[in-house]
């Protein structure tokens, strides 16, 4: 049978591939420390769970508005006005089952076949996968360790062509934990305005910043109308399985993307949206506590990795990942990741899973307990100690 060529261009995610391998080893009786999947190890706050359960019991299980419940959109608009320092109308908000639909809809609505999309590399694998899927041309912008893994405007300008249509930003960033510098934000904004480009700003880690303050490019003069903010509840509120995200964009684009929602997902589950209302309006103590716990774990894993022969790890400013350089060991990232999984029982991701510029690095998530992180560091050190190089 013959299938559409576009499906051959779709890729999976390394995190789920490694998770499957790790689970297979666990089924044989092996003990595996999971530092591969970007998922909070905390439970969803109780007040948020209660709100979702209450909504189900009250019968909030029918179709919702395709654009999202007006009550939640109003709350999200207020939240963005407070956290991004921009004026947002509820009609400029789209509620979606996660952030990925916002990313996908942005490309479908803003980029034609053959046009170019710039994206961070190493970066979230879904970016490149979807660019290829829609028939656009992916233009990787290298995030270099010597530049603190920021999005370098000089590299953007070097790769800019008349076919460039969209620039994807992610700050704090997966997989490096890096953040875009203020000067680079301003320079990227200047380029976007001068060349009439859209900017997709993936801000899912906006509440997980440890040094400095979070900044959205949408807050810069002239950028709100051309920026699509993609954010959600998964990382901040430990709600990965609830599938709840939102996008903020100009009202015309909201109309287009709402039609895409109607033609794909129909809507986002009502009871999930009620949980989102509670998440944003309820107490934030647990969110702040989780962030401080992540900070301690970050310091622990960075210090530990830098003590292991052949590793050099920068201190990430945000998210919950470290991206240590292991080039001194002379192994490909996929080889080293496999070695650590099979010999040390530590699941991590090869940097190459995030693009060509990720080779020579590994990604570990520190969304795990201090006890497990310490045990993983000890096991990694033992395995590295037995290797040559």
N, C-alpha and C positions, 0 to 999 in steps of 0.2 A: 504494500500500500504506500501511497505517496502522501507526505505530510507537508504542511506549509514550511517554506524555508526559514521563516523568522523564528520558529521554535528551536531550530538548531543553533541559533545565536544566543539563546538564554543560557545562563550559567547558574550553578548552585552557589551556596555559601560554604566557605571552608569550615566555619564553626560547626555547622550541622554535619558535615562530612566527618570531621574529627570526633564529634560527639557520638556518631554512630559506631566508629571504630572503638571508642572508649567503652561504650555500652556493651559491645560484643565481647571485649576483654572481661568486663565485669561479669558477664554471664558465664564465663569459664571459672569464676571464682577469684579473679584478680581484684585488688583494691586500687582504685584510680582516684587521684585528686583532680578535680575538674577546674582547670584554669583556662578553658578554651571558649566557653560560651558567655556572651555578654549579657548576663542576666543577674539582677540583684539576688543575693541569697537571703535577703530579708523577706518577710511576709508582707502582703498588702496591709496597710494600717487598718485596725479593727473598725474604726468609724467609717472608712470607705467601704469595707466589706459589708458592714451593716446596712449602709445606704443602698447598695446593689441588691442585697437580699430583700430589704424592705420593698424596693421597687418591684421585684418579682412577685412578692406576696400581694402587692396592691394591684397586680394585673398589668404592669407596665412592660408588656411582652409583645406588643403589636408593632406594626410599621411605624416608624418615626418620619419626620420631615427629611427629605433627601439631603438637604443642606445641614441638617442637625437641629436639635431642639432649640427653639429661640432662647430659652432660659440659659442653656449652657453657652450658646454663642455670645450672649450678653456678658456672661461671666468671663469667658475667654477674652473678649474684647477689652474688658476692664483690666484683666490680668496682663495683657500685652501692653496696655497703656502704662501700667505701673512698672513693668519689668523691662520694656523696650523703649520707653519714653517716646512713644508715637501715638497719634490719635487714630483709633481704630473703630469702625462702625460694625455692629453685629452682622450686617449684610456682607461684610468683607471676610467673614469667617466661614470655613467649611469644616464640619466635624466628620471624621473618617475612622474606619476600623484599623487604626494604626497609622504610622507615619509613611509607610511604603506607598499606600495609595496616593498620598499627596505628591510624593516624588514621581510616581508613574504618571499621574494626571498632568503634572507640570510639563513633562516631556511631550505627552500626547497633544497638549493644548498649545504649546509654545514653539515646538521644534518640528520642522519639516524633514522629510527624507533627504539625505545628502547634506543637510546643514551640520554644523559642528557644535559640540558641547565640550567645554573645558571642565575638568573635574580633578580633585586631589588624588595623587597617587604617591605612596600607598593610601588607599581610601576604602570606604565601605563598598564591597564588591557589587552591590545592587546598582550603583551608579553606572558603571561600565556595561553591565549586563543589559540594563534597560536602554541605554543609548544605542547599543548594537541592535537590540530587538526592534526598535522603531525605525531602523534604517538610517540613523544619523551616524556621524563620524565622531568617535571618542578622541579627545585631545587631552592626554594626561599632563598635568602640571606637577612636576616632582616636588615632594616635600622632603627636604634634606636635613639631616641631623645637624650639620654645621650651620644651618639657618634656623635652628630651633623648631624645625618641622612646621614653619609657617607657610602661608600661600604667598609665594614671591611674585610681586607685580611685574618684575622684569621678565620672568618666565612667561607670564600671561601675555605681555606685549610682544614678546618674541614669537609666540605661536598664534597670535591674532591674525585672522584673515577676513575677507568680506563675507565668508560663509559662517563665521562665528555667530551663534544665536543665544547661547545660554552659558553662564558660569555657575558651577556648583561650589558652594562653600560649606564647610563643616567645622565649627569651632565652638567648644572644645571638640577635638577630632578623634575619630576612630580610624586607625588603631594606635596612633602615637600618643594621644593625650595632649598634643600641642594645641596652641591657640594662635589665631591670626593677630598680628601686631597692629596697633592703632594706625601707624603710618601706612601699612599695607591695605587696611580697610579703606582708608581715604583714597589711596591710589586706585584700588579696584573700583571704587565708586566712580572716580573720574573717568576711567576707561568705559564702564558700563553706560554712563550718561553720554559720553562722546560718541560711542559706537551704537547706541540705542539697543543695548543688550538686556535680557532678563537675567536676574540672579536668583538662584534657588539656595536659600540659606537653611541648611539642616541644623537645627538648634536643639536637638533632643537632649543634649547634655548641658543645657544652659544653667541648670541648678546645681551642677556638680563642678564647681570652680573652686580651686584651693588657693591660688595666688592671683591677685588683681581682681578686676570686676568683669563680669560678662558684658559683651557689647554686641549689638546686632547692627549689621550694615544698613538695615532698614531705617535706623534712626538718623542716618546722615542726610543732609539736604539733597533733595531730588531723587532719593532712593526708595521711598515707600511705595510709589506707584509701580516700580519695576522689580520689586523684590517679592518673592514668595517665601514666607516663613513656614517651615515645617517643624512641628514640635508635637509633643505628646506626653503621656502619663507613664509609659513603661519603665523608664529608668528612674525618674524622680520619685515616683510613688510605688515602685516595685509592683507594677501592674502589667507585666509583659503579656500575660495570657488574657487579659481583659480586652485587648485590641481596641485601643482608644487613642486617637491622635487628632490633630487639627492643623489647618493651614490658614494663613492670613495673606490676602492678596487684593489687588484692585477689584472692584465690584464686577467689571466686565469679565475678568478671568474667573471670578467666583461663579458666575452664571455658566460659563463653559464647563467648569470642573464639576458643578452640580449635575449637569447633564451626563457627564462621564460617570458620576456616582449612580445616577438613575439607571444607566445602561450596564452597570457592572455589579455593584453591591446592593443597590436599591437604597440602603440606609445603614446607619450604625445602630446597634441594639440599644433600645431605650433604657433598659436597666443599667447597662454599662455607662450611659450618659449621666444617669442619676448618680452613679458612683463618682463620675468625674466632677460633677457639681460639688459633691461633698469634699473631694480631694482638694479643690481649689479654694473653697470657702471655709473649710474646717480647720482645726488646729494644724500647725506646721511643725510641731515639736519633733515628730518622728522623722520628718524630712531632714531637718537640721541635724538630728542625731545620726542619721544614716550618713550624711555628708562628712561629719567629723570622724565617724568610724572608718569611712573610706580613706580619709586623709591619713589616719594612723596606719592603716594597712599599706597605703602607698609608700610611706616612709620606710616601713618594714621591708617590703619586697625590693625596693630600689637599693637600700643598703645591703640586703642579702645578695642580690644579683651582682652587685659591684664587687663583692668579695670572692666571687667564683671566677676561676681562671678562664680567660677568653671572653668574658662578658664586659660590656660597658653600657650602662643604663642611665639615660637622662631622667631628670625628675619631671614627670608630666604635670602640667598646670591644671588639668581638668579631666573629666570622664572617669572611668575606672579601669584603665589599661596602662601597662608599661610595654615599651617597645625596645628591648635591649639589643644592642649591636653584638653579634657573635662572630664577625668575620675573622677574628684572630684564630678561631678554631679550625678554619679551613674546610668547613662543611656547608653544603647547601642548606637553606632553611628547612626545606621539606625533609631532608635526611636527619637533621638534628631534632626536629619535632617528632619524627617517627621513633628515633632513638630514645628520646625522653619518655614517650608514651609506653614503648614496649619494655624498656629496661628500668626506668625509674617509676613508672606508673603515674606520670604527670602529663596531663593532657593540656597542650597549648597549640597555638596556630603558627604555621610558618609565615614569615612576612610576605613571601611570594603569593600567598592567598589574597593579598590586598593590592596586587599589581606589581609590575616589573621593578619599581623603585623600592619595593619592600624586601627584595632579596638581601640576605645578610642579617636579617632581624627575625626575632620571634615576638609574638604577642601573647602576653599573659594578662588575664583579668584578675584584679584583686577583689572581685566581688565574691569573696570566700572568707572563711574564718581565719583569724591570726594563727590558730593552731594548725590549720591545713596549709597555710602559706609557709610557716616555719618548717613543717614536715616536707613540703615540696622542695624548698630551698636545700634542705639537707640531702634529699634524694638526688636532686639535680647535681649538686656538688660531688656526690659520690660517683655518679655516672661519668661526669666530665673528668674526674680524677683518674678514671680507668682508660680514658681515650688518649690517643696521641695528639700531636699537633701543638 
